[in-house]
């Protein structure tokens, strides 16, 4: 209630002589207040437009994912009806995670792990499937496990454990503005844009993967089986290619 009847400092009593400097100060304050109000309204409108744009873009991505899944289901059914085999499309994205520490590590695997930014235990990164990457993975296979992540896994990792590299600092992806400031020049303005670019291995995959800090995961619930043996060995182990089964491991570590 007191604020209703408070006398403003900018108010001048009627009939009072006002010095010229005070008049100038009042005019300046009024102009600054008006300018601030206009800037605030403009910023509010820009934010609303950007939120709407991100929402429409996210809906477009969801339609794209659903359309791709429907296409695969149709092809599988058609192959079954015709009595043929359906060959699943080759994976374009892999998630690599380090499962061994630094003890008794030879120089070459150490360097490869450093190049892939897997410097700590349980660190993970997204990589594009190509010949150089696969050759590097052959050198470090006993020290990492990897596989083909699903859309659900990519989304949960980015939202829960996603950090960006801003001015060489590890900043949590708590707002779309952080993404827009760093990747706006590549037409990426939100977290969903990052998820889409990663999952589809788009043309800006390199910039997005470099922007994302390596994911720091927890130890898996239930523990590992045996790190000394490969996942594909008959006795069972942990290192090596898990293909789609990497999603279960990430779910226990995320």
NORDA-V189569 format. One record per pair of residues at least 4 apart in sequence whose C-alpha atoms are under 8 Angstrom apart, sorted by the first residue. I is the first residue (numbers start at 0). GAP is how many residues later the second one is. D is the distance in Angstrom with one decimal. If there is no record, write none. Layout:
# NORDA-V189569
[[I	GAP	D] [I	GAP	D]]
This chain:
# NORDA-V189569
[[0	4	7.3] [1	4	6.1] [6	4	7.2] [9	16	6.4] [11	4	7.2] [11	6	7.8] [17	4	6.6] [17	5	6.7] [18	4	6.5] [19	4	6.3] [20	4	6.1] [21	4	6.1] [22	4	6.2] [23	4	6.1] [24	4	6.1] [25	4	6.1] [26	4	6.2] [27	4	6.1] [28	4	6.0] [29	4	6.2] [30	4	6.1] [31	4	6.0] [32	4	6.1] [33	4	6.2] [34	4	6.1] [35	4	6.1] [36	4	6.2] [37	4	6.1] [38	4	6.1] [39	4	6.1] [40	4	6.2] [41	4	6.2] [42	4	6.2] [43	4	6.3] [44	4	6.2] [45	4	6.1] [46	4	6.1] [47	4	6.2] [48	4	6.1] [49	4	6.1] [50	4	6.1] [51	4	6.2] [52	4	6.1] [53	4	6.1] [53	135	7.6] [53	136	6.9] [54	4	6.3] [55	4	6.3] [56	4	6.3] [57	4	6.3] [57	134	6.4] [57	135	7.8] [58	4	6.3] [59	4	6.3] [60	4	6.2] [60	135	7.1] [61	4	6.2] [62	4	6.0] [63	4	6.2] [64	4	6.3] [65	4	6.2] [66	4	6.2] [67	4	6.4] [68	4	6.3] [69	4	6.1] [70	4	6.3] [71	4	6.2] [72	4	6.2] [73	4	6.1] [74	4	6.1] [74	11	7.3] [75	4	6.3] [75	10	5.8] [76	4	6.2] [77	4	6.2] [78	4	6.0] [78	5	4.9] [78	6	5.9] [78	7	5.8] [79	4	6.0] [79	5	7.1] [79	6	7.9] [90	38	7.2] [90	57	6.7] [91	36	6.0] [91	37	5.1] [91	108	7.8] [91	109	6.8] [92	33	7.0] [92	34	6.0] [92	35	5.0] [92	36	5.7] [92	55	6.1] [92	56	7.3] [92	105	7.8] [92	106	6.9] [92	107	7.8] [92	108	6.7] [93	32	5.9] [93	33	5.4] [93	34	6.4] [93	35	6.5] [93	52	6.6] [93	53	5.4] [93	54	4.7] [93	55	6.4] [94	29	6.7] [94	30	5.7] [94	31	4.6] [94	32	6.2] [94	51	5.5] [94	52	5.7] [94	53	6.3] [94	54	6.3] [95	28	5.4] [95	29	5.5] [95	30	6.5] [95	31	7.3] [95	48	6.7] [95	49	6.0] [95	50	4.3] [95	51	6.9] [96	21	7.4] [96	25	6.0] [96	26	5.6] [96	27	4.1] [96	28	6.7] [96	47	5.5] [96	48	5.5] [96	49	6.1] [97	20	6.3] [97	22	7.3] [97	23	5.6] [97	24	5.1] [97	25	5.6] [97	26	6.5] [97	45	6.1] [97	46	4.4] [97	47	6.5] [98	22	5.7] [98	23	5.6] [98	44	5.9] [98	45	5.3] [98	46	6.9] [98	128	7.5] [98	140	7.6] [99	21	6.1] [99	43	5.2] [99	44	7.0] [99	127	7.7] [100	19	7.0] [100	20	5.6] [104	4	7.0] [104	5	6.4] [105	4	6.2] [106	4	6.2] [107	4	6.3] [107	31	7.9] [108	4	6.1] [108	30	6.1] [108	31	5.4] [109	4	6.2] [110	4	6.2] [111	4	6.3] [111	24	6.7] [111	27	7.7] [111	28	7.2] [112	4	6.2] [112	5	5.1] [112	6	6.5] [112	27	7.3] [113	4	5.8] [113	5	5.7] [115	9	7.7] [116	8	7.6] [116	97	6.8] [117	5	5.6] [117	6	6.6] [117	7	7.5] [117	96	7.3] [118	4	7.1] [121	94	6.2] [121	95	5.4] [121	96	6.8] [121	97	7.2] [122	91	6.1] [122	92	5.5] [122	93	4.9] [122	94	6.2] [123	90	5.6] [123	91	5.0] [123	92	6.6] [123	93	7.4] [124	84	7.9] [124	89	5.4] [124	90	6.3] [125	72	7.6] [125	83	6.8] [126	6	7.7] [126	82	7.7] [127	5	7.4] [127	73	6.9] [128	4	6.5] [128	5	6.9] [129	4	6.3] [130	4	6.1] [131	4	6.3] [132	4	6.2] [133	4	6.3] [134	4	6.8] [135	4	6.8] [136	4	5.6] [139	4	6.5] [140	4	7.1] [140	98	6.5] [140	99	5.5] [141	86	7.5] [141	87	7.9] [141	88	7.3] [141	97	5.5] [141	98	6.8] [142	96	6.4] [143	95	5.5] [143	96	6.5] [144	93	6.7] [144	94	4.6] [144	95	4.8] [144	96	6.0] [144	97	7.1] [145	93	7.9] [145	94	6.3] [145	95	5.1] [145	96	6.0] [145	97	7.1] [145	100	6.5] [146	94	5.6] [146	95	5.0] [146	96	4.1] [146	97	6.0] [146	98	7.1] [146	99	5.1] [146	100	7.9] [147	94	7.9] [147	95	5.1] [147	96	5.2] [147	97	8.0] [147	98	6.6] [147	99	7.7] [148	4	5.9] [148	5	6.5] [148	95	6.5] [148	97	6.6] [148	98	5.7] [149	4	6.3] [149	49	7.9] [149	94	7.7] [149	97	6.8] [150	4	6.1] [150	48	6.5] [151	4	6.2] [152	4	6.1] [152	94	6.3] [152	97	7.4] [152	98	7.5] [153	4	6.2] [153	41	6.7] [153	44	7.9] [153	45	7.0] [154	4	6.1] [154	40	6.2] [155	4	5.8] [155	5	7.8] [156	4	5.3] [156	5	6.3] [156	58	7.7] [156	97	7.1] [157	4	4.2] [157	5	7.8] [157	33	7.8] [157	37	7.2] [158	14	7.6] [158	32	7.9] [159	94	7.8] [160	54	6.2] [160	55	7.1] [160	56	7.8] [160	93	7.7] [161	10	6.4] [161	11	6.0] [161	50	7.0] [161	51	7.3] [161	53	6.8] [162	7	6.0] [162	8	5.4] [162	9	4.3] [162	10	5.4] [162	49	5.9] [162	50	5.4] [162	51	7.9] [162	52	7.7] [163	5	7.9] [163	6	5.8] [163	7	5.2] [163	8	6.2] [163	9	6.3] [163	15	7.9] [163	47	5.5] [163	48	4.6] [163	49	5.4] [164	4	5.5] [164	5	5.3] [164	6	6.4] [164	45	7.9] [164	46	5.2] [164	47	6.1] [164	48	5.9] [165	4	6.7] [165	5	6.5] [165	16	7.1] [165	45	7.8] [169	43	6.9] [172	5	6.7] [172	6	7.5] [172	18	7.6] [173	4	7.7] [174	4	7.5] [174	15	8.0] [175	4	6.2] [175	13	6.3] [175	14	4.6] [175	15	6.1] [176	4	6.0] [176	12	7.2] [176	13	7.3] [177	4	6.5] [178	4	5.7] [178	5	7.1] [178	9	7.1] [178	10	5.6] [178	11	5.7] [178	12	6.9] [179	4	4.4] [179	8	6.3] [179	9	4.1] [179	10	6.4] [180	8	7.9] [181	29	7.9] [182	4	6.8] [182	5	5.4] [182	6	6.8] [182	24	8.0] [182	25	7.7] [183	4	5.2] [183	5	5.6] [185	18	7.2] [187	5	5.7] [187	6	7.0] [188	4	6.6] [189	4	6.7] [190	4	6.4] [191	4	6.1] [192	4	6.1] [193	4	6.1] [193	14	6.6] [194	4	6.0] [195	4	5.9] [195	5	8.0] [195	6	7.9] [196	4	5.6] [196	5	4.9] [196	6	7.7] [196	7	6.8] [196	8	5.9] [196	11	7.4] [197	4	6.8] [197	7	6.0] [197	10	7.3] [197	11	7.5] [200	4	5.5] [203	4	6.3] [204	4	5.9] [205	4	6.1] [206	4	6.1] [207	4	6.3] [208	4	8.0] [216	36	5.8] [216	37	5.9] [217	35	5.0] [217	36	6.4] [218	4	6.9] [218	34	5.7] [219	4	7.0] [219	29	7.0] [219	30	7.9] [219	32	5.0] [219	33	4.4] [220	31	5.3] [220	32	6.6] [223	13	8.0] [223	14	6.7] [224	11	7.4] [224	12	5.6] [224	13	6.3] [225	10	7.4] [225	11	4.7] [225	12	5.9] [226	10	5.9] [226	11	5.1] [226	12	6.2] [227	9	6.9] [227	10	7.5] [227	11	7.6] [228	4	6.9] [228	6	7.9] [228	7	6.6] [228	8	4.4] [228	9	6.3] [228	10	6.6] [229	6	6.4] [229	7	4.6] [229	8	5.4] [229	9	4.7] [229	10	5.7] [230	5	5.4] [230	6	4.3] [230	7	4.6] [230	8	5.5] [230	9	5.7] [230	10	7.0] [230	11	6.8] [231	4	6.4] [231	5	7.3] [231	8	7.3] [231	9	7.6] [231	10	7.9] [232	4	6.8] [241	4	5.5] [244	4	7.0] [245	4	6.2] [246	4	6.1] [247	4	6.5] [248	4	6.4] [249	4	5.8]]
